[in-house]
Amino acid sequence: MSKALYPLLSTLLALLPVGAGHAATALKDGDIIFHTSRSAQSVAVQRATGSRYSHMGVVLLREGKPYVFEAVSTVRYTPLAQWTARGNGGRYVVKRLRDADTRLTPGAVARLHARTSDFAGRPYDLTFEWSDSRIYCSELVWKLYDRALGVRIGELQKIRSFNLGDPAVRAKMRERYGDMVPMDEPVISPVAMFDSPLLVTVESR
């Protein structure tokens, strides 16, 4: 390459949007990331809630590297690249608090990190109960934001409010509950958080 082209190339690279590179260059502590899981319950979650996305987590930086704090078999940190690779087609959407510049101060970010200890290592909640003994993915994100920052992202619903007539949903509920479905159990779904007006999309792939 001609030396004369280096200044031009540098200028063009500087003008590229941050999202044009790897997501890690754009993500910040507290970002909320969604994808379509390939787990056994993904289809049931999508049909019950009417959501394209069935799994989510919170991005937190550890020694400058992005991880997703998520509830899978247990609540744990997963490297970002590993997390995105698990999703259907590697696609994902990242959302951020609309007022993140003022809300997510260094102190607020520190509180998010600190409150992860409330949940780390907890087993996954297959029956979607609103307790801390076991945790499911959207419950983890909702409670982390609520307890660290007092921010409630998305409205809680009762199990009875979802589409329980779909065959895939009925089969999964029989598997999990038998004939004792807790219809009035409060639940937070990925789509309720995804659609919250408190969030804005910062990346979609």
N, C-alpha and C positions, 0 to 999 in steps of 0.2 A: 504494500500500500504506500502511495506517495505521502511523504511527510506533510505535504500541503493539505492533505485531506484530514489529518488528525484533528485540527481545531474544529472543522466542520462536523466531524463525527461526534466529537465531545459535546458540541452545542446541541446536536440532534438528540443525543442520549439524555441530556439534561432536561429536554423538553418533553420527554416521554412521561406519561402518567405513571404514578407510583405503582398502580395495579398492573402495569404491563410486565413487570417482573414477577418473581415468585411472591406468593402471598405473604411470606414472612417479612418482606420489606415494608408492607403496608399495615400489618396487623399490630394492634395495641393491646395492652392489658385491659381485660374486661370485655373485649369484643365477643360476640356470641355467634357461633358458627353452626350451620345446619347442613345436613345431607340426608340422602335417602339410604338408609341402612340396607344391608343384604342379610340381616338376621331373620330368624324364623318368624318373628312377630311383626316384621315391617309392614307387610301387606295389610294385616288386621288393623294396625295403628293408622295407616293411611286411609283405609275405608271407614273406620269408625269416626275419624276426626275430619275427613275431607281434606287432608293435607298431602301435599306432594312430599314433604319432608317428614321423616320418622325418627330422626335422631339429632341430638344437639349437644353442645358443650360450651364451656367458657375458655377463651384464650387467655393464658397467663404466661408471662415471660419468666424464664428461669435461667439465670446467668446469660441473659440477652437472647436466649433461644426460645421460640414459640412452642408451647405445649397446649394441648386441649385437656382441661380438667373435665372429666366425663364420668358418667355412671354406665358401666358395662357389666361384666361379671362382678366386678367390685368398682368402687369409686377410686379413680386413679388419674395420674397424668399420662398422656400419650403424646409423643412427638407429633407435631403438626403434619409432617409429610406422611407418617404412618396413618394418622387419622383420616386424612383426605383420601388416601389410597383405598381405605376400607369402604368408602361410599360407592354407590352405584355409578359407574362410569367416571369415577374420580371427581364428580361435580359437587359443588358446595356453594353456599351463600353465607356471607359474613355481614352481620348487622352490628350497629353500635348505638349507644344512647344518643338521642338527638342533641342533647346538651352536654355531650361528653367533655368538651373543652372546659366547661366550668364545673361539671359534676365530678369527673374522674381526676381529681387532684392527686398529687403524690400521696397524701394521707389516705384518700379514699382507696387508691390502688393498694396501699399497704393493708388496709382493712379487708379488702377482697382476699388477698393472699393469706392473711391471718385466719380468716374464717373457714378456709378450706380444711383446717384441722377438725372442724365439726363433723365432716363427712368422709374424709379420706379413709379408705379401707372398708367402708360399709358395703355390705352385699347388695346386689341389684334387687329391686323390688318387682317381682313378677306379678303381684296382685295390685299394684298401684295404690297402696295405702298412704294416707297423709300422716306418716310418722317418720321419725328419724332412724328407726332401727334398720330399715332397708330403704334404698333410694332409687328412683328411676330418673332418666336423663333430664327431662324438663323440670321435674321437681327439684333436682340439684341446682340448676341454674336459677330458678325462681327463688329458692330459699337462700342461696348464696347472696344474691343481690338484695333481698329483703333484709337479711340479718347484718350484712356489712354496710349497706348504704341506705336502708329504709326505702328502697325502690321496688315496687311491685309491678313486674312486667307481665301483662296479660291477666285476664280474668279467670278465676277458678270456676270450674263447672262441676256438676254432679255426673256420675257415670251414666245415669239414665238419660242425660241430654245428648249422648252420642248416638251414632247410627249403629244400633245393636242388632238390626235385622239382617245385615249382610251375612252371607254364609261363612265367610272367612272369619268374621268377627264372632259369630255365634260359636264356631268351633273352638276358637282360642279361649273364649270365656268359659265354655264347658270344661276345657282342659285346666284352666286356672282356678275356677270357682265351683265347678259342679253345679248344683242347683241353688247355691247360696251367693248370688251376686249382690254385692253391697251397693245398691242403686243410688244411695244418697252420699256415697263417699266423695269428698271433694278431690278434684283432679285438675292439674294444669297440663295442657297439651302443647306439643311443639308448635302447632299452628296458632294457638292463642297468643303465644309469645312472638312468633314470626310476624303476625299481623298487628302487634301492638303499636299504637301511634307514638310510643316513647322511643321507638327504634327507627333507624334509617339504614338502608343498604349501602355498604361501602365496597363490597366486592361480590361478584357473581360469576361462577365458572361452571 
